[in-house]
Amino acid sequence: MIIVRAYTPQDTDALVSIWNEVVRDGVAFPQEDYLDRESGAAFFAEQSYTGVAEEDGQVLGLYILHPNNIGRCRHICNASYAVASSARGRHIGEQLVLHCLATAKQLGFKILQFNAVVESNTHARHLYARLGFQQLGTIPGGFRMPDGRYENICPYYHLL
């Protein structure tokens, strides 16, 4: 059975590996720099919440949750999700998003907003629509793909 729980420092190596796999793919995260053990430990610890999906002690995915902005917009949070390529297709992403929505509400956030969902990321976009997220529009050419072409991004939000 897959469970989603809070990050602990013992998860760092597994989370860095999964995170870097998504960065290396270059089709979902805006980051281009990889994490190492030290930078990963700091990154995951500094989030409002880092969730870990695991099954029988094996880490399969993660999410990070943090404010999307400061001050008067601090009630809006942002999140990113990553699932190990070997575990995709098992609805782990859905479990991560559902856990994230509940956690964000518990932490006092009012809105979960995604700034840059790549238009061709159809699995994520269908999941977000099914879970009640609203698309805010389309930003033409907002994401640079690994081959240098630019693809549209679609911001989403969900009221908590």
N, C-alpha and C positions, 0 to 999 in steps of 0.2 A: 504494500500500500504506500502511495506517495503522500508524504506530509510536507507542509510548508512551515518553517520555523524561523526564528531569528538567527542571524549570523553570529558565529563565534570565531575567534582568531584561528581555531583549528581548521576552519573552512577556507582559509585564504588561498592556499595553493590550488584547490579545485575551482574556486570562483575566478581566480586570475586566469586559469586555463580556459574556462568557458567564455569569459569576457573577451580574452584575446582572440579566441576563435571567431567571434562575431566581428570584432574590429578587423581581423585579417580578411574575412569575407568581403568587407567593404560595401555592403548593400543595405545596412540597417542603421548602424551607429554613426554619428558624425565624427567620432574620435578617429584619429590616425595613429596615435601613440599607444604603445602597448604598456600594460602594467607589469611590474615585477613584484616579487614577494613584498618588498618594503612599501612601494607606492600603492600596491593593491590593498595591503592591510590598512594603510591610512585612508584610502579612498572608501573602502567599504565601512570602516568604523565611523567616518565623518557624516554619513548619510543620516537622515532622520530615522530611517529604518532600512536594513538590508535583509531581505527574505531569502531563504534557501529552500529549494525543493530537493528532497532526498527520498530514496527508497532503499531500505535495508542497509543504511549507512553510506550509500553511494550518492554523491551530490550530482543532480541532474540539471539544475537550473537555478536561477536567481533573479531577484529584482532589487532595484535601488529606488528609494522614495525620498524626496527632498523638496523644499520650497522651490517654486518656479521663479519667484522674484522676492523682493524685499519690501519692507514697510507696508504700505497700504494694499499691496497685492500678495502679501505673505500667506494669505489664507488659500491661495491656489498652489497646489503641489504638482510635481512632475515625477514621472517614473520611467525607468527603462527595464526591459526584460531580456533575458538571455537563457536559452536552453541548449544544452550540449547537442551537437549534431547527431550523435548516436542515440539520443533520447527523443528526437522530434517525432511528431505524429502521434504522441500519446496523451495529448491534451494537458500537458504540463503547463504550457503557457496560459491556458485558461485558469488553471488552479492558482498560478502566480498572480494573474490579474484580479481574480476574485479576492484573494487574500490581501492584495494591495489596496483594493477599494475599502475593505473593512478596516484595515490598519490605518489608512489615511483618515478615515472618519474618526476613529478612536483617538488619533493624534490631534484632532481639532481642525483639520483642513476642511474646506467647504466645496472645493472643486478640484478634480484631477484633470490636468491638461497635458496633452502630448503636442509638442511643438513641431515635430518633423517626422511624421510617418511617411516613409517612401511610398509613392503611389503604387509601385509594382509589388509591394509587400502585401499581397492579396490575402494570405492566411491571417496576418495580424489585422488587416482592415476588416475582414469578415467577422473575426472574433470581436473586435471592438463594437461593430454595429450590432451584433447579436447580444452583447452585454449592455446595450443602451447608450453607448457613446454617440455623441453628435459630431459630425464633421463640420468644421467652420468654413471650409472653402478649399481652395487649391492655390499653392504658391508655385508659379511656373519656374522650373529650373532651380529649385531650392537645394538640391542635393547633388554633389559631384560623385559620380560612380567611379569605380576603379579604372575603367577604360577612358575616363576623361569627359564623357558626355554628362550632361546635366538632366536630372529627372525631377519631376514635380514632387512636392511634398504636400501632405494633407494634415493640417492640425485638427485635433479632436479634443473634446472635453466631456466630462461626466460630472453631474451634480452629485455631491455626497449628502 
